Amino acid sequence: MERTALIYYSLDGHTHFIAEKFGKHLDCPIIRLKLKQEFSTKNKFVKYFWAGKSSAFHDKPALANAPIDLKAYDTLIIATPVWAGNLSSPVRSFLATVAIDNKQVYLIATNSGGSFGKCFATMRRLLPTNTIRGQIGFVEVVEETYPIHKERLEAFCAEILAGK
Ligand SMILES: Cc1cc2nc3c(=O)[nH]c(=O)nc-3n(C[C@H](O)[C@H](O)[C@H](O)COP(=O)(O)O)c2cc1C
């Protein structure tokens, strides 16, 4: 799909998994956000503490990506894991450091069963000069559970393709 790009962050692979599915269905580039200093995933408690704290304190950790030029795109799909009820800090960094203006935007979030409400509300607030066309959340999305999510994902892709 021309002029559409999906930008996402993923620490544990769930959002990466769904981003690749969207990329294939929409035939659009997907750009993975990386941190200069990635959160450690070796120890679950340490991971939840530091990544959760960074989200709760609205940190904007430095991205390792080369400058992301969005001029070529009029439609952006932005995907994040939910951390401590909110968007992940790397996606907050992206929204704070890359100029996003006058785009058609679709929001995706993944979580493990909590609420998506605050995460989407924050993302909408951080994209004030854009048109948010839709949002979709996926709970516990991995290869094994994909059959549960497939239909919703495809319906959302159809909406994006139709420009709804
Ligand atoms: C630091 C941290 C905080 C999280 N907070 C929440 C939460 O508040 N609600 C929830 O449902 N899931 C929460 N999760 C689970 C993730 O949102 C979920 O596993 C997500 O799909 C992870 O995406 P990823 O694999 O792309 O990193 C949290 C995970 C981490 C690492």
The ligand as a Tripos MOL2 file, in Angstrom:
@<TRIPOS>MOLECULE
LIG
   31    33     1     0     0
SMALL
NO_CHARGES

@<TRIPOS>ATOM
      1 C1          6.6710   -2.9570   31.7060 C.3       1 LIG1
      2 C2          5.4250   -3.6330   31.2810 C.ar      1 LIG1
      3 C3          4.2050   -3.1520   31.6960 C.ar      1 LIG1
      4 C4          3.0230   -3.7580   31.2790 C.ar      1 LIG1
      5 N1          1.8340   -3.2290   31.6790 N.ar      1 LIG1
      6 C5          0.6780   -3.7930   31.2440 C.ar      1 LIG1
      7 C6         -0.5770   -3.2420   31.6140 C.ar      1 LIG1
      8 O1         -0.6660   -2.2270   32.2990 O.2       1 LIG1
      9 N2         -1.7010   -3.8500   31.1740 N.ar      1 LIG1
     10 C7         -1.6630   -4.9940   30.4030 C.ar      1 LIG1
     11 O2         -2.7160   -5.5190   30.0490 O.2       1 LIG1
     12 N3         -0.4820   -5.5230   30.0100 N.ar      1 LIG1
     13 C8          0.6870   -4.9480   30.4130 C.ar      1 LIG1
     14 N4          1.8910   -5.4690   30.0190 N.ar      1 LIG1
     15 C9          1.9020   -6.6090   29.0760 C.3       1 LIG1
     16 C10         2.1810   -6.1060   27.6660 C.3       1 LIG1
     17 O3          1.3520   -4.9910   27.3350 O.3       1 LIG1
     18 C11         1.9000   -7.1810   26.6030 C.3       1 LIG1
     19 O4          2.5720   -8.3720   26.9130 O.3       1 LIG1
     20 C12         2.3080   -6.6750   25.2360 C.3       1 LIG1
     21 O5          1.6860   -7.4520   24.2370 O.3       1 LIG1
     22 C13         3.8200   -6.7070   25.0730 C.3       1 LIG1
     23 O6          4.1720   -6.2780   23.7790 O.3       1 LIG1
     24 P1          5.5870   -6.6330   23.1880 P.3       1 LIG1
     25 O7          5.7440   -8.1300   23.2740 O.co2     1 LIG1
     26 O8          5.5190   -6.1780   21.7830 O.co2     1 LIG1
     27 O9          6.6300   -5.9380   23.9870 O.co2     1 LIG1
     28 C14         3.0750   -4.8860   30.4220 C.ar      1 LIG1
     29 C15         4.3210   -5.3800   30.0090 C.ar      1 LIG1
     30 C16         5.4890   -4.7580   30.4220 C.ar      1 LIG1
     31 C17         6.8120   -5.2690   29.9310 C.3       1 LIG1
@<TRIPOS>BOND
     1     1     2 1
     2     2     3 ar
     3     2    30 ar
     4     3     4 ar
     5     4     5 ar
     6     4    28 ar
     7     5     6 ar
     8     6     7 ar
     9     6    13 1
    10     7     8 2
    11     7     9 ar
    12     9    10 ar
    13    10    11 2
    14    10    12 ar
    15    12    13 ar
    16    13    14 ar
    17    14    15 1
    18    14    28 ar
    19    15    16 1
    20    16    17 1
    21    16    18 1
    22    18    19 1
    23    18    20 1
    24    20    21 1
    25    20    22 1
    26    22    23 1
    27    23    24 1
    28    24    25 2
    29    24    26 1
    30    24    27 1
    31    28    29 ar
    32    29    30 ar
    33    30    31 1
@<TRIPOS>SUBSTRUCTURE
     1 LIG1         1 GROUP 0 **** ****
